[in-house]
Amino acid sequence: MPVAARRGLGVGMVGYAFMGAAHSHAWRTAGRFFDLPLAPELAALCGRSRAEVADAAERMGWRAVETDWKALLARDDVELVDICSPGDTHADIAIAALDAGKHVLCEKPLANTVDEARAMTAAAQRAAARGVRSMVGFSYRRVPALALARRLVAAGRIGEVRHVRAVYLQDWIVDPEFPLVWRLRREAAGSGALGDIGAHIVDMAQYLTGDVLTGVNALTETFVRERPLPVAAAGLSGSAAGRSDGGSESAAGGSNGAGRGAVTVDDAALFVGRFAGGALASFEATRFATGRKNALRIELNGSRGSLAFDLEALNELEFYDGTEDADTAGFRRILVTEPTHPYLAAWWPPGHLIGYEHTFTHQAADLVNDIAADRDPVPSFADGLRVQLVLDAVQRSAATGGGWAPIPD
Ligand SMILES: NC(=O)c1ccc[n+]([C@@H]2O[C@H](COP(=O)([O-])OP(=O)(O)OC[C@H]3O[C@@H](n4cnc5c(N)ncnc54)[C@H](O)[C@@H]3O)[C@@H](O)[C@H]2O)c1
């Protein structure tokens, strides 16, 4: 459909730093590369400081600004609310938006607690009955190589899955003088590496296998227990008094940077788990893997073959087909850039690579298509709740020193 002939879909977004920039780019781009039935419009951007949100809106292409998310929800030109703020804001904003009849895209992890995630899932179910849609932002599902991996697993190409081996490794807080940004405070983030990056590999493991975890044994650790208070923070950067790491926004909580505070979340979480279908899984999520910047790696071993992925080679998928002749069988590197691969027909000729930001454009395109088709998007809030139950089980197990923690249905 020609862009000019499409009805608009007004988006209102909360938060304008790391994910705010990634989502803004996605809303600007999705309708230009994908033939969408509705044209996303960047209607209004919400933050707490008028000067900073106005500056961000101008930079990222938003038409209007608000400084209170309730005012954003009240706007007639906002039909979809995109939540790109920390976890402690997700439940209030998402539930109010859904009850007000606005579609919702909520960043991961869905919430900070299982109770919040349950309330959000109930609100999403109420809203779906009225044609109001919701999605949680597990954006790695939109990496074409991982969507292809899901397709291969679902088609039985690796047979029955026996092992899932997943790690998500970062190193941005190895320095003990890195400031106490919101991600290191339990009341803002819910948990640390566990909820931030562990949530991604838990969702990915459940998505790729099409199965659910039934319980875990876990260890968590906080290596640096006290840090300087921040004067600025955004995404994975921040600065404390007397040093700067490129933070671009006033720190949440109005800290003046004086003094130090307690880290109240995990720095690393390691756990093993069982899937309902019998597979065994191992997970490692850490912000202390010195030298590893954003290494999400996942491998599946099945009765007929294996698949392996590394985010640092985002356009590639390794596939071992165990049914091939032993003389020539071996892991092959699939360059996932063919127009037959998920999402790739919208982009460049084969071999012309895509990047991190494309996953958010795919997420926006999928959500718009689902809204227009009146169908429930995935990952749903129920999928987000399923991840939250795993995170909660990890924390319960770690609190007992690694005992078995079952995950309720
Ligand atoms: N999908 C992914 O891969 C991915 C990657 C990074 C972050 N995230 C998630 O996105 C969310 C935001 O993370 P981020 O890295 O963008 O954080 P950030 O610190 O870069 O930005 C947070 C934004 O929220 C705003 N904010 C904070 N409290 C607010 C409030 N009460 N009302 C309005 N605005 C408020 C801040 O001003 C800021 O603009 C988190 O849930 C995080 O887990 C997802």
The ligand as an SDF file (V2000), in Angstrom:
LIG
                    3D

 44 48  0  0  0  0  0  0  0  0999 V2000
   15.3070   -5.1160   24.2980 N   0  0  0  0  0  0  0  0  0  0  0  0
   16.5470   -4.9140   24.6970 C   0  0  0  0  0  0  0  0  0  0  0  0
   17.4680   -5.5310   24.2130 O   0  0  0  0  0  0  0  0  0  0  0  0
   16.8280   -3.9000   25.7750 C   0  0  0  0  0  0  0  0  0  0  0  0
   18.0880   -3.2890   25.8480 C   0  0  0  0  0  0  0  0  0  0  0  0
   18.3030   -2.3260   26.8460 C   0  0  0  0  0  0  0  0  0  0  0  0
   17.2950   -2.0170   27.7470 C   0  0  0  0  0  0  0  0  0  0  0  0
   16.0880   -2.6480   27.6610 N   0  0  0  0  0  0  0  0  0  0  0  0
   14.9920   -2.3350   28.6030 C   0  0  0  0  0  0  0  0  0  0  0  0
   14.4780   -1.0410   28.2730 O   0  0  0  0  0  0  0  0  0  0  0  0
   14.0790   -0.3420   29.4530 C   0  0  0  0  0  0  0  0  0  0  0  0
   14.8330    0.9790   29.5230 C   0  0  0  0  0  0  0  0  0  0  0  0
   16.2340    0.7280   29.5430 O   0  0  0  0  0  0  0  0  0  0  0  0
   17.2900    1.7660   28.9030 P   0  0  0  0  0  0  0  0  0  0  0  0
   18.5810    1.0400   28.7440 O   0  0  0  0  0  0  0  0  0  0  0  0
   16.7010    2.4400   27.7350 O   0  0  0  0  0  0  0  0  0  0  0  0
   17.4240    2.7860   30.1260 O   0  0  0  0  0  0  0  0  0  0  0  0
   18.0070    4.2590   30.0870 P   0  0  0  0  0  0  0  0  0  0  0  0
   18.5210    4.5400   31.4460 O   0  0  0  0  0  0  0  0  0  0  0  0
   18.9050    4.4460   28.9170 O   0  0  0  0  0  0  0  0  0  0  0  0
   16.6970    5.1410   29.8130 O   0  0  0  0  0  0  0  0  0  0  0  0
   15.6060    5.1430   30.7000 C   0  0  0  0  0  0  0  0  0  0  0  0
   14.6460    6.2610   30.2970 C   0  0  0  0  0  0  0  0  0  0  0  0
   13.4960    6.2000   31.1330 O   0  0  0  0  0  0  0  0  0  0  0  0
   13.2100    7.5070   31.6270 C   0  0  0  0  0  0  0  0  0  0  0  0
   12.4750    7.3710   32.8970 N   0  0  0  0  0  0  0  0  0  0  0  0
   12.9040    6.8240   34.0420 C   0  0  0  0  0  0  0  0  0  0  0  0
   11.9290    6.8570   34.9680 N   0  0  0  0  0  0  0  0  0  0  0  0
   10.8610    7.4650   34.3750 C   0  0  0  0  0  0  0  0  0  0  0  0
    9.5560    7.8340   34.8120 C   0  0  0  0  0  0  0  0  0  0  0  0
    9.1500    7.5730   36.0480 N   0  0  0  0  0  0  0  0  0  0  0  0
    8.7210    8.4400   33.9260 N   0  0  0  0  0  0  0  0  0  0  0  0
    9.1330    8.7070   32.6670 C   0  0  0  0  0  0  0  0  0  0  0  0
   10.3630    8.3860   32.2020 N   0  0  0  0  0  0  0  0  0  0  0  0
   11.2140    7.7770   33.0490 C   0  0  0  0  0  0  0  0  0  0  0  0
   14.5670    8.1580   31.7570 C   0  0  0  0  0  0  0  0  0  0  0  0
   14.4510    9.5560   31.7970 O   0  0  0  0  0  0  0  0  0  0  0  0
   15.2320    7.6470   30.4540 C   0  0  0  0  0  0  0  0  0  0  0  0
   14.8800    8.4430   29.3590 O   0  0  0  0  0  0  0  0  0  0  0  0
   14.3720   -1.2750   30.6250 C   0  0  0  0  0  0  0  0  0  0  0  0
   13.2060   -2.0220   30.9050 O   0  0  0  0  0  0  0  0  0  0  0  0
   15.4370   -2.2070   30.0540 C   0  0  0  0  0  0  0  0  0  0  0  0
   15.4780   -3.4720   30.6780 O   0  0  0  0  0  0  0  0  0  0  0  0
   15.8370   -3.5630   26.6760 C   0  0  0  0  0  0  0  0  0  0  0  0
  1  2  1  0
  2  3  2  0
  2  4  1  0
  4  5  1  0
  4 44  2  0
  5  6  2  0
  6  7  1  0
  7  8  2  0
  8  9  1  0
  8 44  1  0
  9 10  1  0
  9 42  1  0
 10 11  1  0
 11 12  1  0
 11 40  1  0
 12 13  1  0
 13 14  1  0
 14 15  2  0
 14 16  1  0
 14 17  1  0
 17 18  1  0
 18 19  2  0
 18 20  1  0
 18 21  1  0
 21 22  1  0
 22 23  1  0
 23 24  1  0
 23 38  1  0
 24 25  1  0
 25 26  1  0
 25 36  1  0
 26 27  1  0
 26 35  1  0
 27 28  2  0
 28 29  1  0
 29 30  1  0
 29 35  2  0
 30 31  1  0
 30 32  2  0
 32 33  1  0
 33 34  2  0
 34 35  1  0
 36 37  1  0
 36 38  1  0
 38 39  1  0
 40 41  1  0
 40 42  1  0
 42 43  1  0
M  CHG  2   8   1  16  -1
M  END
$$$$
